Amino acid sequence: MNFFDKNDIGNIKIEPTILDKLIDSVSFSLLIGYWFYDLIIFSKLPETIPSHFNLLGTPDGFHSKKYLFILPLITTTIFAMIEYK
């Protein structure tokens, strides 16, 4: 007797609870806020911004302000992969 059926693997349906939906909504709202914040401050930043600081707090690495969008892009990608498998 085979306990597991190969054709039935991964067909478990779990309905999200109200808490799951709330957490998803808050996460999505924060993600949208993250993008809006970056878009709002983008024009106010200098062309080169510090990207790394030494132990004394002195900047020792610099990048273009366009690098500001890398973290929201990674965050959005991870969020989409988790939410929309």
N, C-alpha and C positions, 0 to 999 in steps of 0.2 A: 504494500500500500504506500503510495507516494503522498506525503502530507501536503507538499507544495505543488501547485500546478504552474508550469512555466508560462502558460498563456494568461494567467490571472495576476501576474506580478505588476505592481504599480497602478492598479485600478481602484485603490482605496480612495473614496471621496470623503473629505473632511470639510464640513461647513465652517466658515470663519465665525467666531463669536462676535459679540458687540465690542468687546475689548480689542479683538484683532482689527476690526474695522476702524475703531477709534485710533489705534496706534498707526495704522496705515494712513489715515487721513492726516494726523499730526505730522507724520514723517514726510508725506507729500507736500504739505503746507510749508514745512521748514525748508525743504528742497527748493521750492519755488521762491521762498524768501531769500535763500542763499543766492540764487541766480539774480534776483532783482537787486539785492545789495551790491553784488559785484558790478552789475551794469550801471548802477547809480554812481558808485565811487570811481569807476573806471576813468571817466573824463577828468576827475579831480586829481588823479595821481600823476606824479612825474613820469617821464618816459622810461626811466630806469628806477627799479625799486630794490631794496635789500631783500635777499632771499635766504641768507644764512648769517648767523651771529656767533662770535667766539664766546669764550667763557666770561669775558669782561663786558659783554653786551655790545661790542663794537661790530658793525656789519663787516663781513669779510667775503660775502658773495652777493653778486648783483645779477638781476635778470630784467628783461623787458616786462613792461606791465601786462603784456599779453599772456604771460605765464600765470596770471591771476585766475584764468579760466580752466586751468588743468584740474585742479581739485574738484570744482563743481562738476566738471565733465566726468571724472572718475566716479564721483558720488552718484551722479545720475545713471551711469552705466550699471553700477552695482545695484542700485535701487531697482532698475528695470529688470535686471537678471533675477533678482529675488522675487519681485512681485509678479512678473509675467513669464514664468518658467516656460 
